[in-house]
Amino acid sequence: MTQRRILEAPIGDLTFADIEGLIRDEAEEGPRLELKRELPANDRQGDPWMRGGRSFANPARDGLAKEVVALANAYGGVIVVGIDETEDCPSSD
């Protein structure tokens, strides 16, 4: 149910507990859910936004734009930054 809520609820209604539910349920990426551990960056320190900055660097902006366009051209969906996808027994919601 957590993945369905993430995909269907208005973003303003989502809580940290909803994101924790994705982790607990070992949510699997699919045509409407994209999980990103971190944003792309030019250096080993990662994107400034991932370190508390207020904006994205060009590689992160471009990478997110590609993901948004792909989702928009399909069924729509959600990108969650800060969660890594797993190969270990994904949940079958």
C-alpha positions in Angstrom: 0.0 0.0 0.0 2.9 2.4 0.7 4.0 2.5 -3.0 0.5 3.1 -4.1 0.2 6.0 -1.6 3.4 7.5 -2.9 2.2 7.3 -6.5 -1.4 8.5 -5.9 -1.5 10.9 -2.9 -0.9 14.7 -3.4 2.7 15.5 -2.6 1.7 17.7 0.2 0.0 14.8 2.0 3.1 12.6 1.9 5.2 12.2 5.1 8.6 10.9 6.0 6.8 7.8 7.2 5.6 7.2 3.6 9.3 7.3 2.4 10.3 5.0 5.3 7.6 2.6 4.2 9.2 2.3 0.8 12.4 1.3 2.5 10.7 -1.1 4.8 8.8 -2.7 2.0 11.9 -2.8 -0.2 10.0 -1.1 -3.0 11.1 -2.1 -6.5 11.6 0.5 -9.3 9.1 0.2 -12.1 7.6 2.3 -14.9 6.2 4.8 -12.3 8.8 4.7 -9.5 12.5 5.7 -9.8 14.8 5.5 -6.9 18.1 7.5 -6.8 20.7 7.0 -4.1 22.3 10.3 -5.0 22.3 12.9 -7.7 24.9 12.9 -10.4 27.9 15.2 -9.9 31.2 16.2 -11.5 33.3 15.3 -8.5 33.5 12.8 -5.7 31.8 15.1 -3.2 28.5 14.7 -4.9 25.9 17.4 -5.8 25.8 20.5 -3.6 22.1 19.9 -3.0 22.9 16.5 -1.4 25.2 18.3 1.0 22.6 20.8 2.1 23.0 23.4 -0.7 20.0 25.3 -2.1 20.5 24.4 -5.8 21.4 21.6 -8.1 24.6 21.6 -10.2 24.2 21.0 -14.0 24.8 17.2 -14.0 22.1 16.7 -11.3 19.7 19.0 -13.0 20.2 17.3 -16.4 20.0 13.8 -14.9 16.7 14.6 -13.1 15.3 16.3 -16.2 15.9 13.1 -18.2 14.1 11.0 -15.6 11.2 13.5 -15.4 10.9 13.5 -19.2 10.9 9.6 -19.3 8.2 9.4 -16.7 6.1 12.1 -18.4 6.3 10.3 -21.7 5.1 7.1 -20.0 2.6 6.9 -17.2 3.8 9.7 -14.9 5.4 8.8 -11.7 7.7 9.6 -8.8 11.4 10.1 -8.3 12.7 9.5 -4.8 16.2 10.8 -4.1 18.1 9.3 -1.2 17.0 5.7 -1.5 19.0 3.1 -3.3 17.3 0.3 -5.3 18.1 -3.2 -4.1 18.5 -6.6 -5.8 17.5 -8.4 -2.5 14.0 -9.9 -2.7 12.0 -6.8 -3.7 8.5 -6.6 -2.3 5.7 -7.6 -4.7 3.0 -5.0 -3.9 
